[in-house]
């Protein structure tokens, strides 16, 4: 009986890890697309009507158009933009996933700022897609991610 329980736990841990890899893929594709100035890779990470927002220092929430974001980021050269993240938490319920990622942002190899991203993803027929991102940005109290 103990071997059966151990096997079930091992399988569920493997399945959860594999599911997290699938959930993380569009997030990693977004940042790889930014780093490589690849608009197609960035666009592929988003759901059709995705929402992109940032929280300003004063608490104001600013909206950004996803297509305008992709266009502006793709104007940079490869390796100009490098957002390094740590996957801090992943929560799922069916076709919904929530991912929290502290980050450090580097511009042309120099540390610029830090903050955190909160992603909401939906599982669609062609895989997980980013439906919503909201982030913070600051220059103080940063832990650089190498």
C-alpha positions in Angstrom: 0.0 0.0 0.0 2.8 2.4 0.8 4.3 1.9 -2.7 1.0 2.8 -4.2 0.7 6.0 -2.2 4.3 6.9 -3.0 3.7 6.3 -6.7 0.6 8.4 -6.7 2.4 11.3 -5.0 5.3 11.1 -7.4 3.0 11.1 -10.4 1.0 14.0 -9.1 4.2 16.0 -8.4 5.4 15.2 -12.0 2.0 16.2 -13.4 1.9 19.5 -11.4 5.5 20.3 -12.5 4.6 19.6 -16.2 1.5 21.7 -15.9 3.5 24.6 -14.5 5.9 24.4 -17.4 3.0 24.7 -19.8 1.6 27.6 -17.8 5.0 29.4 -17.6 5.6 29.0 -21.4 3.8 32.1 -22.6 5.4 34.2 -19.8 8.9 33.0 -20.7 8.1 33.5 -24.4 7.0 37.1 -23.7 10.3 37.9 -22.0 12.4 36.0 -24.6 10.5 37.9 -27.3 11.3 41.2 -25.5 15.0 40.2 -25.2 15.2 39.2 -28.8 13.1 42.1 -30.1 10.8 39.4 -31.7 7.2 40.8 -32.1 5.8 37.5 -33.3 7.0 35.6 -30.2 5.6 38.4 -27.9 2.2 38.4 -29.7 2.0 34.6 -29.4 2.0 34.8 -25.6 -1.2 36.9 -25.4 -4.9 36.0 -25.6 -6.8 37.9 -28.2 -8.3 40.6 -25.9 -5.5 40.7 -23.3 -5.1 43.6 -20.8 -1.8 45.2 -19.9 -1.6 47.5 -16.9 1.0 49.1 -14.6 0.6 50.6 -11.2 2.3 54.0 -10.9 4.0 55.2 -7.7 0.9 57.2 -6.7 -1.2 54.1 -7.0 -2.8 55.1 -10.3 -3.4 52.2 -12.7 -2.3 52.9 -16.3 -3.5 50.9 -19.2 -1.3 50.0 -22.2 -2.4 48.6 -25.5 -0.8 45.2 -26.0 -0.2 45.8 -29.8 1.4 49.2 -29.1 3.5 47.6 -26.4 4.7 44.8 -28.7 5.4 47.4 -31.5 7.4 49.7 -29.2 9.4 46.8 -27.6 10.3 45.3 -31.0 11.9 48.6 -32.1 14.8 47.9 -29.8 17.8 45.8 -30.7 18.3 42.3 -29.5 19.5 42.1 -25.9 18.6 45.8 -25.2 15.7 44.8 -23.0 16.2 42.0 -20.4 13.5 41.3 -17.8 14.6 38.6 -15.4 12.0 36.9 -13.4 11.5 34.5 -10.6 8.3 32.4 -10.6 7.2 33.0 -7.1 3.7 31.4 -7.1 1.5 29.5 -9.5 -2.1 28.9 -8.7 -4.6 27.0 -11.0 -8.2 26.1 -11.2 -9.2 24.4 -14.4 -8.5 26.8 -17.3 -7.4 29.7 -15.1 -3.9 30.2 -13.8 -2.4 33.0 -11.7 1.3 33.6 -11.7 3.3 36.0 -9.5 6.8 37.0 -10.7 9.2 39.4 -9.0 11.6 40.8 -11.6 14.7 42.9 -12.3 14.8 44.9 -15.5 18.0 45.6 -17.4 18.4 48.1 -20.3 21.4 47.5 -22.5 23.0 45.4 -19.8 22.5 48.0 -17.0 20.1 47.5 -14.1 17.1 49.9 -14.6 14.4 49.0 -12.1 12.5 46.2 -10.4 9.0 45.2 -9.3 6.6 42.4 -9.6 4.2 41.1 -12.3 0.9 39.5 -11.7 -0.3 37.3 -14.6 -3.7 35.8 -15.2 -3.6 33.1 -17.9 -6.3 31.1 -19.6 -6.0 27.7 -21.2 -7.2 27.8 -24.7 -7.3 25.3 -27.5 -3.7 26.2 -28.5 -2.3 26.3 -25.0 -2.0 28.8 -22.1 -2.2 32.5 -23.0 -1.7 35.7 -21.0 -5.1 37.4 -20.5 -4.0 40.0 -18.0 -0.8 41.5 -16.6 -0.5 44.1 -14.0 2.9 45.2 -12.7 4.7 47.5 -10.3 7.9 49.4 -11.0 10.4 50.9 -8.6 14.1 51.8 -8.4 14.6 51.4 -4.6 14.6 48.3 -2.4 15.4 46.1 -5.4 16.9 42.6 -5.3 18.6 42.1 -8.6 17.9 38.8 -10.3 21.0 37.6 -12.0 
